[in-house]
Amino acid sequence: MITGPKGCEEDLSSQCSVCGRVEELFELPGRSEQYCLGCSADIAAATLLATEIDAATLAGQNASFLISEYEQLGARLLGRSQSAELGGF
C-alpha cells in the first residue's frame, strides 16, 4: 500500500496519474504512468498531434489547426488534474 497525501493510507496505485480517479487504468507505450480511459485517450491523442505538428512544420505546411487541437487537449488535461487536486473526482 502506498501512503497518500498527508499520511493517509489510501491505495494510490490504482489512481489515474492525471485526474486521480480510482478505476481501471491503462498504460501507454513509452510511459511509466497509468491513466483512466478518458485521460489515456487524451494523452495518446496529444502524442499523435505533437508528431503531426512536427511533421507539418518540417514540411512547411500550416499547422495552426493541429496546434489549436493540441492546446484544447492540454487545457482539458490540466482541468482534470486541477480538479483532482481540489477533490473534484
C-alpha positions, 0 to 999 in steps of 0.5 A: 500500500502506498501512503497518500497525501498527508499520511493517509493510507489510501491505495494510490496505485490504482489512481489515474496519474492525471485526474486521480480517479480510482478505476481501471487504468491503462498504460501507454507505450513509452510511459511509466504512468497509468491513466483512466480511459478518458485521460489515456485517450487524451494523452495518446491523442496529444502524442499523435498531434505533437508528431503531426505538428512536427511533421507539418512544420518540417514540411512547411505546411500550416499547422495552426489547426493541429496546434489549436487541437493540441492546446484544447487537449492540454487545457482539458488535461490540466482541468482534470488534474486541477480538479483532482487536486481540489477533490473534484473526482 
